[in-house]
Amino acid sequence: MIGVQIVGMDELDKKLKRLKSTAARRALRKGVGVGTRYLAKQAKSRVHRGHGGVPGLLKKSIGNKVQTYRNNGVSVGIIGPRKGFLHILNGGQRVDPVKYSHIEEKGRKAVITKKKKVLSNGKVIFGRSVAAYQGRPFMAPTAEQDGGKASQQVGDATMRAIEAEAKKT
């Protein structure tokens, strides 16, 4: 799991505490939404197009959402492949980016049979072994390279939202 945490925005924190709790949650949610949209766009630009049977399906499935917890007012941005992008190929094979995105990100080691004679999924026989897959990271580089800019955008957008909420009252 890849995470980015915003630290060192004391002025923003003070302004959020002065605002009503519902208005502060709304402002923080807007700010986190701006940052997650930016990171999702950057992650899409780093995805390799040709993995998974349907070219471009993983890229198309990457999205973002913001989860706000009511008990403590924390807003969390979630970025990754969305559910609902299942694609069924002509042979009936099901391709779902949620199921293979972790392999595209981190790769996998070689698989060799120990007890069976061949590796098979019931329809296709793969042989006695399947080669390792190197993986082509797209989420980790996004968090490392664009996390700072995203946190700056979160801070700026949250400040704008706080100012807009303050004008309402």
DSSP file (Angstrom, degrees, kcal/mol; ACC not computed):
  #  RESIDUE AA STRUCTURE BP1 BP2  ACC     N-H-->O    O-->H-N    N-H-->O    O-->H-N    TCO  KAPPA ALPHA  PHI   PSI    X-CA   Y-CA   Z-CA
    1    1 A M              0   0    0      0, 0.0     2,-0.5     0, 0.0     0, 0.0   0.000 360.0 360.0 360.0 138.4    0.0    0.0    0.0
    2    2 A I        -     0   0    0      2,-0.0     2,-0.4     0, 0.0   138,-0.0  -0.904 360.0-178.1-110.3 132.5    1.3    3.4   -0.9
    3    3 A G        -     0   0    0     -2,-0.5     2,-0.4     2,-0.0     0, 0.0  -0.971  17.9-164.9-135.3 147.8    0.5    6.4    1.3
    4    4 A V        -     0   0    0     -2,-0.4     2,-0.4   143,-0.0   140,-0.0  -0.999  11.9-167.3-128.0 131.4    1.1   10.1    1.3
    5    5 A Q        -     0   0    0     -2,-0.4     2,-0.6     2,-0.0   146,-0.1  -0.961  18.6-131.5-122.2 137.0    0.6   12.2    4.5
    6    6 A I        +     0   0    0     -2,-0.4     2,-0.4   145,-0.0     3,-0.1  -0.766  34.1 172.1 -90.0 123.1    0.5   15.9    4.6
    7    7 A V        +     0   0    0     -2,-0.6     3,-0.0     1,-0.1    -2,-0.0  -0.967  49.1  34.1-130.5 144.8    2.7   17.3    7.4
    8    8 A G        +     0   0    0     -2,-0.4     2,-0.7     1,-0.1     3,-0.2   0.689  66.7 125.1  92.4  18.9    3.7   20.8    8.3
    9    9 A M     >  +     0   0    0      1,-0.2     4,-2.0    -3,-0.1     5,-0.1  -0.584  22.1 154.3-107.8  69.6    0.6   22.8    7.4
   10   10 A D  H  >  +     0   0    0     -2,-0.7     4,-2.4     1,-0.2    -1,-0.2   0.887  70.0  52.6 -65.8 -42.4    0.1   24.5   10.8
   11   11 A E  H  > S+     0   0    0      1,-0.2     4,-2.1    -3,-0.2    -1,-0.2   0.907 110.5  48.5 -61.9 -42.2   -1.7   27.6    9.5
   12   12 A L  H  > S+     0   0    0      1,-0.2     4,-2.2     2,-0.2    -1,-0.2   0.907 110.3  51.9 -62.8 -42.8   -4.2   25.4    7.6
   13   13 A D  H  X S+     0   0    0     -4,-2.0     4,-1.8     1,-0.2    -2,-0.2   0.891 108.9  50.4 -62.4 -41.4   -4.7   23.2   10.7
   14   14 A K  H  X S+     0   0    0     -4,-2.4     4,-1.4     1,-0.2    -1,-0.2   0.910 111.0  48.3 -63.7 -43.0   -5.5   26.4   12.8
   15   15 A K  H  X S+     0   0    0     -4,-2.1     4,-1.1     1,-0.2    -2,-0.2   0.877 109.5  52.8 -67.0 -36.9   -8.0   27.7   10.3
   16   16 A L  H  < S+     0   0    0     -4,-2.2     3,-0.2     1,-0.2    -1,-0.2   0.881 107.5  52.0 -64.5 -37.2   -9.7   24.3   10.1
   17   17 A K  H  < S+     0   0    0     -4,-1.8    -1,-0.2     1,-0.2    -2,-0.2   0.814 106.7  53.4 -69.9 -29.8  -10.1   24.2   13.9
   18   18 A R  H  < S+     0   0    0     -4,-1.4    -1,-0.2    -5,-0.1    -2,-0.2   0.769  98.6  79.5 -74.4 -25.2  -11.7   27.7   14.0
   19   19 A L  S  < S-     0   0    0     -4,-1.1   143,-0.0    -3,-0.2   147,-0.0  -0.390  98.3 -88.6 -79.8 158.2  -14.3   26.6   11.4
   20   20 A K     >  -     0   0    0      1,-0.1     4,-2.8    -2,-0.1     5,-0.2  -0.284  41.1-112.9 -60.1 153.7  -17.4   24.5   12.3
   21   21 A S  H  > S+     0   0    0      1,-0.2     4,-2.3     2,-0.2     5,-0.2   0.897 115.0  46.6 -62.1 -41.5  -16.8   20.8   12.2
   22   22 A T  H  > S+     0   0    0      2,-0.2     4,-2.2     1,-0.2    -1,-0.2   0.913 115.0  46.4 -68.2 -40.6  -19.1   20.2    9.2
   23   23 A A  H  > S+     0   0    0      2,-0.2     4,-2.4     1,-0.2    -2,-0.2   0.887 112.3  51.1 -67.7 -37.8  -17.7   23.1    7.2
   24   24 A A  H  X S+     0   0    0     -4,-2.8     4,-2.7     2,-0.2     5,-0.2   0.912 110.3  49.0 -65.3 -42.2  -14.1   22.0    8.0
   25   25 A R  H  X S+     0   0    0     -4,-2.3     4,-2.5    -5,-0.2    -2,-0.2   0.911 111.6  49.8 -62.6 -41.6  -14.9   18.5    6.9
   26   26 A R  H  X S+     0   0    0     -4,-2.2     4,-2.0     2,-0.2    -2,-0.2   0.914 112.7  46.6 -63.4 -43.0  -16.3   19.8    3.6
   27   27 A A  H  X S+     0   0    0     -4,-2.4     4,-2.1     2,-0.2    -2,-0.2   0.918 113.7  47.6 -66.1 -43.9  -13.3   22.0    3.0
   28   28 A L  H  X S+     0   0    0     -4,-2.7     4,-2.6     1,-0.2     5,-0.2   0.887 110.0  53.4 -65.6 -38.3  -10.8   19.3    3.8
   29   29 A R  H  X S+     0   0    0     -4,-2.5     4,-2.1    -5,-0.2    -1,-0.2   0.902 108.4  49.9 -62.7 -41.4  -12.7   16.9    1.5
   30   30 A K  H  X S+     0   0    0     -4,-2.0     4,-1.7     2,-0.2    -2,-0.2   0.921 111.9  48.4 -63.1 -43.1  -12.6   19.3   -1.4
   31   31 A G  H  X S+     0   0    0     -4,-2.1     4,-1.8     1,-0.2    -2,-0.2   0.919 111.6  47.9 -63.6 -45.0   -8.9   19.8   -0.9
   32   32 A V  H  X S+     0   0    0     -4,-2.6     4,-2.5     1,-0.2     5,-0.2   0.861 108.0  57.4 -65.3 -34.9   -8.1   16.1   -0.7
   33   33 A G  H  X S+     0   0    0     -4,-2.1     4,-2.1    -5,-0.2    -1,-0.2   0.892 104.9  50.6 -61.5 -40.5  -10.3   15.6   -3.9
   34   34 A V  H  X S+     0   0    0     -4,-1.7     4,-1.8     1,-0.2    -1,-0.2   0.931 112.5  46.5 -63.3 -45.6   -8.1   18.0   -5.8
   35   35 A G  H  X S+     0   0    0     -4,-1.8     4,-2.2     1,-0.2    -2,-0.2   0.891 112.5  48.7 -65.6 -40.2   -4.9   16.2   -4.7
   36   36 A T  H  X S+     0   0    0     -4,-2.5     4,-2.6     2,-0.2    -1,-0.2   0.872 108.7  53.4 -71.1 -35.1   -6.3   12.7   -5.5
   37   37 A R  H  X S+     0   0    0     -4,-2.1     4,-2.0    -5,-0.2    -1,-0.2   0.918 110.1  48.8 -63.1 -41.0   -7.5   13.8   -9.0
   38   38 A Y  H  X S+     0   0    0     -4,-1.8     4,-2.0     2,-0.2    -2,-0.2   0.935 113.0  46.4 -62.9 -46.4   -4.0   15.1   -9.8
   39   39 A L  H  X S+     0   0    0     -4,-2.2     4,-2.5     1,-0.2    -2,-0.2   0.875 110.7  52.8 -66.3 -36.8   -2.3   11.9   -8.5
   40   40 A A  H  X S+     0   0    0     -4,-2.6     4,-2.3     2,-0.2    -1,-0.2   0.904 109.1  49.9 -64.3 -40.1   -4.8    9.7  -10.4
   41   41 A K  H  X S+     0   0    0     -4,-2.0     4,-1.4     2,-0.2    -2,-0.2   0.903 112.1  47.4 -64.3 -40.9   -4.1   11.6  -13.6
   42   42 A Q  H  X S+     0   0    0     -4,-2.0     4,-0.7     2,-0.2    -2,-0.2   0.887 110.8  51.6 -68.1 -38.7   -0.3   11.2  -13.1
   43   43 A A  H >X S+     0   0    0     -4,-2.5     3,-0.9     1,-0.2     4,-0.7   0.898 107.1  53.9 -64.4 -40.1   -0.7    7.4  -12.4
   44   44 A K  H >< S+     0   0    0     -4,-2.3     3,-0.7     1,-0.3    -1,-0.2   0.867 104.3  55.3 -60.5 -36.3   -2.7    7.0  -15.6
   45   45 A S  H 3< S+     0   0    0     -4,-1.4    -1,-0.3     1,-0.2    -2,-0.2   0.711 108.6  48.7 -71.7 -17.9    0.1    8.6  -17.5
   46   46 A R  H << S+     0   0    0     -3,-0.9    -1,-0.2    -4,-0.7     2,-0.2   0.506  83.8 110.3 -99.1  -5.8    2.6    6.0  -16.2
   47   47 A V  S << S-     0   0    0     -3,-0.7     2,-0.3    -4,-0.7    91,-0.0  -0.506  70.7-124.1 -74.1 134.7    0.6    2.8  -16.8
   48   48 A H    >   -     0   0    0     88,-0.3     3,-0.6    -2,-0.2     8,-0.2  -0.621  19.0-142.4 -75.6 137.4    2.0    0.6  -19.5
   49   49 A R  T 3  S+     0   0    0     -2,-0.3     7,-2.2     1,-0.2     8,-0.3   0.778  81.1  61.4 -75.6 -29.6   -0.7    0.0  -22.1
   50   50 A G  T 3  S+     0   0    0      5,-0.2     3,-0.4     6,-0.1     2,-0.3   0.182  73.5 102.9 -97.5  19.0   -0.3   -3.6  -23.1
   51   51 A H    <   +     0   0    0     -3,-0.6     7,-0.4     1,-0.2     3,-0.3  -0.726  67.1  32.1-101.7 149.9   -0.8   -5.8  -20.1
   52   52 A G  S    S-     0   0    0     -2,-0.3    -1,-0.2     1,-0.2    -2,-0.1   0.504 109.9 -80.2  96.7   5.8   -3.9   -7.9  -19.1
   53   53 A G  S    S+     0   0    0     -3,-0.4    -1,-0.2    42,-0.0    -2,-0.1   0.011 118.3  69.5  94.0 -31.2   -5.4   -9.0  -22.4
   54   54 A V  S >  S-     0   0    0     -3,-0.3     3,-2.0    35,-0.0     4,-0.4  -0.928  85.7-130.1-123.7 105.2   -7.3   -5.8  -23.2
   55   55 A P  T 3  S+     0   0    0      0, 0.0    -5,-0.2     0, 0.0    -6,-0.1  -0.296  88.8   9.3 -58.8 129.4   -4.9   -2.9  -24.1
   56   56 A G  T 3> S+     0   0    0     -7,-2.2     4,-2.1    -5,-0.2     5,-0.1   0.387  91.4 114.2  87.2  -3.1   -5.6    0.2  -22.1
   57   57 A L  H <> S+     0   0    0     -3,-2.0     4,-1.7    -8,-0.3     5,-0.1   0.899  77.7  48.6 -70.2 -39.5   -8.1   -1.3  -19.7
   58   58 A L  H  > S+     0   0    0     -4,-0.4     4,-0.9    -7,-0.4    -1,-0.2   0.925 112.6  49.0 -64.1 -43.6   -5.9   -0.8  -16.6
   59   59 A K  H >4 S+     0   0    0      1,-0.2     3,-0.6     2,-0.2    -2,-0.2   0.910 111.7  49.0 -61.7 -42.6   -5.3    2.8  -17.6
   60   60 A K  H 3< S+     0   0    0     -4,-2.1    -1,-0.2     1,-0.2    -2,-0.2   0.827 108.4  54.8 -66.5 -31.5   -9.0    3.4  -18.1
   61   61 A S  H 3< S+     0   0    0     -4,-1.7    21,-2.6    -5,-0.1     2,-0.3   0.654  79.4 107.6 -81.1 -14.7   -9.9    1.8  -14.7
   62   62 A I  E <<  +A   81   0A   0     -4,-0.9     2,-0.2    -3,-0.6   -18,-0.0  -0.475  45.4 142.9 -69.7 128.1   -7.6    4.0  -12.6
   63   63 A G  E     -A   80   0A   0     17,-2.8    17,-2.1    -2,-0.3     2,-0.3  -0.804  36.7-124.7-148.0-172.7   -9.7    6.5  -10.6
   64   64 A N  E     +A   79   0A   0     -2,-0.2     2,-0.3    15,-0.2    15,-0.2  -0.963  16.9 178.9-141.6 157.5   -9.9    8.2   -7.3
   65   65 A K  E     -A   78   0A   0     13,-1.9    13,-3.2    -2,-0.3     2,-0.5  -0.976  22.6-130.6-152.4 160.4  -12.3    8.7   -4.4
   66   66 A V  E     -A   77   0A   0     -2,-0.3     2,-0.5    11,-0.2    11,-0.2  -0.960  15.8-162.7-117.0 127.6  -12.3   10.5   -1.1
   67   67 A Q  E     -A   76   0A   0      9,-3.1     9,-3.2    -2,-0.5     2,-0.5  -0.945   5.0-165.2-110.0 124.2  -13.5    8.8    2.1
   68   68 A T  E     -A   75   0A   0     -2,-0.5     2,-0.5     7,-0.2     7,-0.2  -0.945  10.8-145.4-112.2 128.0  -14.3   11.0    5.1
   69   69 A Y     >  -     0   0    0      5,-2.8     4,-1.7    -2,-0.5     5,-0.4  -0.807   3.3-155.6 -93.8 126.0  -14.7    9.4    8.5
   70   70 A R  T  4 S+     0   0    0     -2,-0.5    -1,-0.1     1,-0.2   -45,-0.0   0.841  85.0  62.2 -71.7 -35.1  -17.3   11.0   10.6
   71   71 A N  T  4 S+     0   0    0      1,-0.2    -1,-0.2     3,-0.1    -2,-0.0   0.842 126.1  10.8 -66.5 -32.8  -16.0   10.1   14.0
   72   72 A N  T  4 S-     0   0    0     -3,-0.3    -1,-0.2     2,-0.1    -2,-0.2   0.409  96.4-120.6-126.1   0.7  -12.7   12.0   13.7
   73   73 A G     <  +     0   0    0     -4,-1.7     2,-0.3     1,-0.2    -3,-0.2   0.651  56.2 153.6  73.4  15.8  -13.2   14.1   10.5
   74   74 A V        -     0   0    0     -5,-0.4    -5,-2.8   -46,-0.0     2,-0.5  -0.627  31.2-153.9 -81.7 133.3  -10.3   12.6    8.6
   75   75 A S  E     -A   68   0A   0     -2,-0.3     2,-0.4    -7,-0.2    -7,-0.2  -0.931  10.4-167.6-108.1 130.8  -10.5   12.6    4.8
   76   76 A V  E     -A   67   0A   0     -9,-3.2    -9,-3.1    -2,-0.5     2,-0.5  -0.964  12.5-142.9-122.2 131.3   -8.5   10.0    2.9
   77   77 A G  E     -A   66   0A   0     -2,-0.4     2,-0.5   -11,-0.2   -11,-0.2  -0.809  14.4-161.2 -94.1 132.3   -7.9   10.0   -0.8
   78   78 A I  E     -A   65   0A   0    -13,-3.2   -13,-1.9    -2,-0.5     2,-0.4  -0.957   9.6-179.2-117.5 127.3   -7.9    6.5   -2.5
   79   79 A I  E     +A   64   0A   0     -2,-0.5   -15,-0.2   -15,-0.2   -17,-0.1  -0.989  31.3  82.0-128.4 133.2   -6.3    6.1   -5.9
   80   80 A G  E    S-A   63   0A   0    -17,-2.1   -17,-2.8    -2,-0.4     2,-0.2  -0.968  79.1 -27.8 163.6-173.0   -6.2    2.8   -7.9
   81   81 A P  E     -A   62   0A   0      0, 0.0   -19,-0.3     0, 0.0     2,-0.2  -0.464  62.6-133.4 -68.8 134.5   -8.1    0.6  -10.3
   82   82 A R        -     0   0    0    -21,-2.6     3,-0.5    -2,-0.2    16,-0.2  -0.530  16.7-111.3 -87.1 153.4  -11.9    0.9   -9.9
   83   83 A K  S    S+     0   0    0      1,-0.2    -1,-0.1    -2,-0.2    13,-0.0  -0.434  93.6  54.4 -74.9 157.1  -14.3   -2.0   -9.7
   84   84 A G        +     0   0    0     -2,-0.1    -1,-0.2     3,-0.0    -2,-0.0   0.592  69.8 108.2  95.6  11.1  -16.7   -2.5  -12.5
   85   85 A F        +     0   0    0     -3,-0.5     2,-0.1     2,-0.1   -24,-0.1   0.024  40.7 147.5-107.0  26.5  -14.2   -2.6  -15.4
   86   86 A L        -     0   0    0     10,-0.1     2,-0.4     8,-0.1    10,-0.2  -0.406  27.4-167.9 -61.9 133.0  -14.7   -6.4  -16.0
   87   87 A H  E     -B   95   0B   0      8,-2.7     8,-3.0    -2,-0.1     2,-0.6  -0.996  10.0-150.7-128.1 127.7  -14.2   -7.2  -19.6
   88   88 A I  E     -B   94   0B   0     -2,-0.4     6,-0.2     6,-0.2     5,-0.1  -0.878  15.7-146.1-102.9 120.9  -15.2  -10.6  -21.1
   89   89 A L    >   -     0   0    0      4,-3.0     3,-1.9    -2,-0.6   -35,-0.0  -0.220  32.7 -93.4 -78.2 172.2  -13.1  -11.7  -24.1
   90   90 A N  T 3  S+     0   0    0      1,-0.3    -1,-0.1     2,-0.1    -2,-0.0   0.843 124.6  53.7 -56.8 -38.5  -14.5  -13.8  -27.0
   91   91 A G  T 3  S-     0   0    0      1,-0.1    -1,-0.3     2,-0.1     3,-0.1   0.441 123.3-102.1 -78.4   1.7  -13.4  -17.1  -25.4
   92   92 A G  S <  S+     0   0    0     -3,-1.9     2,-0.3     1,-0.3    -2,-0.1   0.449  72.4 149.3  91.9   1.5  -15.2  -16.3  -22.2
   93   93 A Q        -     0   0    0     -5,-0.1    -4,-3.0     1,-0.1     2,-0.5  -0.527  42.0-136.2 -72.2 133.5  -12.0  -15.3  -20.3
   94   94 A R  E     -B   88   0B   0     -2,-0.3     2,-0.5    -6,-0.2    -6,-0.2  -0.795  17.7-168.5 -95.2 126.8  -12.7  -12.6  -17.7
   95   95 A V  E     +B   87   0B   0     -8,-3.0    -8,-2.7    -2,-0.5   -42,-0.0  -0.965  10.7 171.2-118.4 117.2  -10.3   -9.7  -17.5
   96   96 A D    >>  -     0   0    0     -2,-0.5     3,-1.6   -10,-0.2     4,-0.8  -0.976  27.2-150.7-128.7 116.8  -10.6   -7.4  -14.5
   97   97 A P  H 3> S+     0   0    0      0, 0.0     4,-1.6     0, 0.0     3,-0.4   0.784  96.4  64.1 -58.8 -27.8   -7.9   -4.8  -13.8
   98   98 A V  H 34 S+     0   0    0    -16,-0.2     4,-0.3     1,-0.2   -15,-0.1   0.840 102.2  51.4 -62.6 -31.3   -8.5   -5.0  -10.1
   99   99 A K  H <4 S+     0   0    0     -3,-1.6    -1,-0.2     1,-0.2     4,-0.1   0.729 121.5  27.2 -80.8 -22.8   -7.3   -8.6  -10.2
  100  100 A Y  H  X S+     0   0    0     -4,-0.8     4,-1.9    -3,-0.4     3,-0.4   0.434  90.1  94.0-121.1   1.2   -4.0   -8.0  -12.0
  101  101 A S  H  X S+     0   0    0     -4,-1.6     4,-2.0     1,-0.2     5,-0.1   0.859  85.2  55.5 -64.9 -33.9   -3.0   -4.4  -11.2
  102  102 A H  H  > S+     0   0    0     -4,-0.3     4,-2.5     2,-0.2     5,-0.4   0.838 107.3  50.1 -67.0 -31.1   -0.8   -5.5   -8.3
  103  103 A I  H  > S+     0   0    0     -3,-0.4     4,-2.0     2,-0.2    -2,-0.2   0.893 110.2  49.6 -72.5 -39.6    1.1   -7.8  -10.6
  104  104 A E  H  < S+     0   0    0     -4,-1.9    32,-3.4     1,-0.2    -2,-0.2   0.871 115.7  45.2 -64.3 -35.6    1.6   -5.0  -13.1
  105  105 A E  H  < S+     0   0    0     -4,-2.0    -2,-0.2    30,-0.2    -1,-0.2   0.941 133.6  10.5 -73.3 -49.3    2.9   -2.8  -10.2
  106  106 A K  H  < S-     0   0    0     -4,-2.5    -3,-0.2     1,-0.2    -2,-0.2   0.578  93.6-138.5-113.1 -12.7    5.2   -5.2   -8.4
  107  107 A G     <  -     0   0    0     -4,-2.0     2,-0.3    -5,-0.4    -1,-0.2  -0.310  16.8-108.1  83.7-172.5    5.7   -8.2  -10.6
  108  108 A R  B     -C  133   0C   0     25,-2.2    25,-2.0    -2,-0.1     2,-0.1  -0.983  20.1-109.7-154.6 159.0    5.7  -11.8   -9.6
  109  109 A K        -     0   0    0     -2,-0.3     2,-0.0    23,-0.2    21,-0.0  -0.372  51.1 -77.4 -85.3 170.3    8.2  -14.6   -9.2
  110  110 A A        -     0   0    0     22,-0.1     2,-0.5    -2,-0.1    21,-0.2  -0.352  41.6-140.1 -67.1 147.2    8.4  -17.7  -11.5
  111  111 A V  E     +D  130   0D   0     19,-2.1    19,-2.7    -3,-0.1     2,-0.4  -0.954  22.0 179.3-114.0 125.8    5.8  -20.4  -10.8
  112  112 A I  E     -D  129   0D   0     -2,-0.5    17,-0.2    17,-0.2    16,-0.1  -0.983  29.5-114.6-128.5 136.9    6.9  -24.1  -11.0
  113  113 A T        +     0   0    0     15,-2.4     6,-0.1    -2,-0.4    15,-0.0  -0.372  30.5 174.2 -69.1 147.2    4.8  -27.1  -10.4
  114  114 A K  S    S+     0   0    0     -2,-0.1    -1,-0.1     0, 0.0    14,-0.0   0.686  80.5  11.5-116.6 -46.6    5.6  -29.3   -7.5
  115  115 A K  S    S+     0   0    0      3,-0.0     2,-0.1     0, 0.0    -2,-0.1   0.765 115.5  69.8-105.4 -34.1    2.8  -31.9   -7.3
  116  116 A K  S    S-     0   0    0      1,-0.1     3,-0.1    12,-0.1    -3,-0.0  -0.392  74.8-131.8 -84.0 163.8    1.0  -31.5  -10.6
  117  117 A K  S    S+     0   0    0      1,-0.2     2,-0.3    -2,-0.1    -4,-0.1   0.831  86.8   6.7 -82.6 -33.7    2.3  -32.4  -14.0
  118  118 A V  S    S-     0   0    0     -6,-0.1     2,-0.5    10,-0.1    10,-0.2  -0.962  74.2-110.6-143.7 160.3    1.4  -29.1  -15.6
  119  119 A L  E     +E  127   0E   0      8,-3.3     7,-3.4    -2,-0.3     8,-0.9  -0.823  49.5 157.9 -90.6 129.8    0.0  -25.7  -14.7
  120  120 A S  E     -E  125   0E   0     -2,-0.5     5,-0.2     5,-0.2    -2,-0.0  -0.993  45.0-151.6-151.1 151.9   -3.6  -25.2  -16.1
  121  121 A N        -     0   0    0      3,-1.6     4,-0.1    -2,-0.3    -1,-0.0   0.197  67.8 -91.4-105.7  14.0   -6.7  -23.2  -15.4
  122  122 A G  S    S+     0   0    0      2,-0.4     3,-0.1     1,-0.1    -2,-0.0   0.028 122.0  40.7 100.2 -25.9   -9.0  -25.9  -16.8
  123  123 A K  S    S+     0   0    0      1,-0.3     2,-0.4     0, 0.0    -1,-0.1   0.690 112.1  46.7-118.0 -42.4   -9.0  -24.6  -20.3
  124  124 A V        -     0   0    0      2,-0.0    -3,-1.6     0, 0.0     2,-0.6  -0.895  67.6-146.4-111.6 132.9   -5.4  -23.5  -21.1
  125  125 A I  E     -E  120   0E   0     -2,-0.4    -5,-0.2    -5,-0.2     3,-0.1  -0.878  13.1-175.7 -97.7 122.3   -2.3  -25.6  -20.3
  126  126 A F  E     -     0   0E   0     -7,-3.4     3,-0.3    -2,-0.6     2,-0.2   0.664  38.1-120.2 -92.4 -18.4    0.6  -23.3  -19.4
  127  127 A G  E     -E  119   0E   0     -8,-0.9    -8,-3.3     1,-0.2    -1,-0.3  -0.660  46.9 -48.7 108.6-168.3    3.3  -26.0  -19.0
  128  128 A R  S    S+     0   0    0    -10,-0.2   -15,-2.4    -2,-0.2     2,-0.3   0.718 120.5  18.2 -79.7 -20.8    5.5  -27.0  -16.1
  129  129 A S  E     -D  112   0D   0     -3,-0.3     2,-0.4   -17,-0.2   -17,-0.2  -0.989  59.9-146.4-148.4 157.0    6.5  -23.5  -15.3
  130  130 A V  E     -D  111   0D   0    -19,-2.7   -19,-2.1    -2,-0.3    -3,-0.1  -0.993  33.7-115.1-123.7 132.3    5.6  -19.9  -15.9
  131  131 A A        -     0   0    0     -2,-0.4     2,-0.0   -21,-0.2   -20,-0.0  -0.175  34.1 -97.6 -65.7 156.3    8.3  -17.2  -16.2
  132  132 A A        -     0   0    0    -22,-0.1     2,-0.5   -25,-0.0   -23,-0.2  -0.337  31.3-136.9 -68.1 154.7    8.7  -14.4  -13.7
  133  133 A Y  B     -C  108   0C   0    -25,-2.0   -25,-2.2     1,-0.1    -1,-0.0  -0.978   2.6-151.9-119.0 126.3    7.2  -11.0  -14.5
  134  134 A Q        -     0   0    0     -2,-0.5    -1,-0.1   -27,-0.2    -2,-0.0   0.864  33.0-140.2 -66.9 -39.1    9.3   -8.0  -13.8
  135  135 A G        -     0   0    0      1,-0.1   -30,-0.2   -28,-0.1   -31,-0.2   0.150   5.0-125.1  87.7 149.4    6.5   -5.5  -13.2
  136  136 A R        -     0   0    0    -32,-3.4   -88,-0.3   -33,-0.1   -30,-0.1  -0.827  27.5-141.4-132.3  92.5    6.2   -1.9  -14.3
  137  137 A P        +     0   0    0      0, 0.0   -32,-0.1     0, 0.0   -31,-0.1  -0.214  35.3 156.2 -59.4 138.9    5.5    0.3  -11.3
  138  138 A F  S  > S+     0   0    0      3,-0.1     4,-0.6   -91,-0.0   -92,-0.1   0.531  70.9  48.5-132.1 -26.5    3.1    3.2  -11.9
  139  139 A M  H  > S+     0   0    0      2,-0.2     4,-2.4     3,-0.1     5,-0.2   0.909 108.8  50.5 -83.6 -45.4    1.7    4.0   -8.4
  140  140 A A  H  > S+     0   0    0      1,-0.2     4,-2.4     2,-0.2     5,-0.2   0.921 111.3  47.5 -62.9 -45.6    4.9    4.1   -6.4
  141  141 A P  H  > S+     0   0    0      0, 0.0     4,-2.9     0, 0.0     5,-0.4   0.866 110.8  54.0 -63.3 -32.4    6.7    6.5   -8.8
  142  142 A T  H  X S+     0   0    0     -4,-0.6     4,-2.3     2,-0.2     5,-0.3   0.939 110.3  45.3 -64.6 -45.8    3.6    8.7   -8.8
  143  143 A A  H  X S+     0   0    0     -4,-2.4     4,-0.8     3,-0.2    -1,-0.2   0.895 118.2  43.8 -64.5 -39.8    3.6    8.9   -5.0
  144  144 A E  H  < S+     0   0    0     -4,-2.4     4,-0.3    -5,-0.2    -2,-0.2   0.943 123.8  31.5 -71.1 -48.2    7.3    9.6   -4.8
  145  145 A Q  H  < S+     0   0    0     -4,-2.9     4,-0.3    -5,-0.2    -3,-0.2   0.842 131.9  28.2 -83.8 -34.4    7.6   12.1   -7.7
  146  146 A D  H  X S+     0   0    0     -4,-2.3     4,-2.2    -5,-0.4    -3,-0.2   0.407  92.2  93.3-110.6   1.0    4.3   13.9   -7.5
  147  147 A G  H  X S+     0   0    0     -4,-0.8     4,-2.4    -5,-0.3     5,-0.2   0.881  86.3  51.3 -63.0 -39.0    3.3   13.5   -3.8
  148  148 A G  H  > S+     0   0    0     -4,-0.3     4,-1.9     2,-0.2    -1,-0.2   0.918 111.7  45.6 -64.9 -44.3    4.8   16.9   -2.9
  149  149 A K  H  > S+     0   0    0     -4,-0.3     4,-2.2     1,-0.2    -1,-0.2   0.886 112.7  52.0 -66.7 -37.7    3.0   18.8   -5.6
  150  150 A A  H  X S+     0   0    0     -4,-2.2     4,-2.5     2,-0.2    -2,-0.2   0.912 108.3  50.3 -65.2 -41.9   -0.2   17.0   -4.7
  151  151 A S  H  X S+     0   0    0     -4,-2.4     4,-2.2     1,-0.2    -1,-0.2   0.874 109.8  51.3 -65.7 -34.7    0.1   17.9   -1.0
  152  152 A Q  H  X S+     0   0    0     -4,-1.9     4,-2.6     2,-0.2    -1,-0.2   0.906 110.3  49.0 -65.0 -41.4    0.7   21.5   -2.0
  153  153 A Q  H  X S+     0   0    0     -4,-2.2     4,-2.8     2,-0.2     5,-0.3   0.883 109.1  52.9 -65.2 -38.0   -2.5   21.4   -4.2
  154  154 A V  H  X S+     0   0    0     -4,-2.5     4,-2.4     2,-0.2    -2,-0.2   0.937 111.3  46.7 -61.4 -46.1   -4.4   19.9   -1.2
  155  155 A G  H  X S+     0   0    0     -4,-2.2     4,-2.3     2,-0.2    -2,-0.2   0.928 114.6  45.7 -62.1 -46.2   -3.3   22.7    1.0
  156  156 A D  H  X S+     0   0    0     -4,-2.6     4,-2.3     1,-0.2    -2,-0.2   0.927 115.1  46.4 -63.9 -45.4   -4.1   25.4   -1.5
  157  157 A A  H  X S+     0   0    0     -4,-2.8     4,-2.3     1,-0.2    -1,-0.2   0.873 112.1  51.2 -66.8 -36.6   -7.5   24.0   -2.4
  158  158 A T  H  X S+     0   0    0     -4,-2.4     4,-2.5    -5,-0.3    -1,-0.2   0.908 109.1  50.9 -67.2 -40.7   -8.4   23.5    1.3
  159  159 A M  H  X S+     0   0    0     -4,-2.3     4,-2.3     2,-0.2    -2,-0.2   0.917 111.2  48.3 -61.7 -43.1   -7.4   27.1    2.0
  160  160 A R  H  X S+     0   0    0     -4,-2.3     4,-2.1     1,-0.2    -1,-0.2   0.911 112.5  48.9 -62.6 -41.1   -9.7   28.3   -0.9
  161  161 A A  H  X S+     0   0    0     -4,-2.3     4,-2.4     2,-0.2    -2,-0.2   0.871 109.9  51.6 -67.2 -36.5  -12.5   26.1    0.4
  162  162 A I  H  X S+     0   0    0     -4,-2.5     4,-2.5     2,-0.2    -2,-0.2   0.921 110.1  49.0 -64.5 -44.2  -12.0   27.4    4.0
  163  163 A E  H  X S+     0   0    0     -4,-2.3     4,-1.7     1,-0.2    -2,-0.2   0.889 111.9  48.9 -62.3 -40.1  -12.2   31.0    2.7
  164  164 A A  H  X S+     0   0    0     -4,-2.1     4,-1.1     2,-0.2    -1,-0.2   0.897 112.3  48.1 -66.9 -39.9  -15.4   30.2    0.7
  165  165 A E  H  X S+     0   0    0     -4,-2.4     4,-1.1     1,-0.2    -2,-0.2   0.870 109.4  53.5 -66.9 -36.8  -17.0   28.5    3.8
  166  166 A A  H  < S+     0   0    0     -4,-2.5    -1,-0.2     1,-0.2    -2,-0.2   0.860 105.6  53.7 -67.0 -35.1  -16.1   31.5    6.0
  167  167 A K  H  < S+     0   0    0     -4,-1.7    -1,-0.2     1,-0.2    -2,-0.2   0.809 102.3  59.6 -68.6 -28.7  -17.8   33.8    3.5
  168  168 A K  H  <        0   0    0     -4,-1.1    -1,-0.2     1,-0.2    -2,-0.2   0.876 360.0 360.0 -66.7 -36.8  -21.0   31.7    3.7
  169  169 A T     <        0   0    0     -4,-1.1    -1,-0.2    -3,-0.2    -2,-0.2   0.477 360.0 360.0 -91.3 360.0  -21.3   32.3    7.5
